[in-house]
């Protein structure tokens, strides 16, 4: 996969953003539910598969916890970091 570090940065930022929205425990639970290997500080160390579907899956998990509010914040953050890393995201 190209730009692995960029995808890890996007996923980490989304997880850490959710600490303030959902609380640490729920944010980490959602990340792990999405199949991410994540440290207790929210740093994503590993994921399987392609980056874009993984981002979509993570956002969907957080929508299940916090509704559309989570989706909007996650998408805005993901787009900002993706641009910094030259990553083209799917339509989220």
Secondary structure, DSSP 8 states (H G I E B T S, - for coil): -TTHHHHHHHHHHHHHHHHHHH-HHHHHHHHHHTT-EE-TTS-EEE--S-HHHHHHHHHHHHHHHHTHHHHHHHHHHHHHHHHHHT------
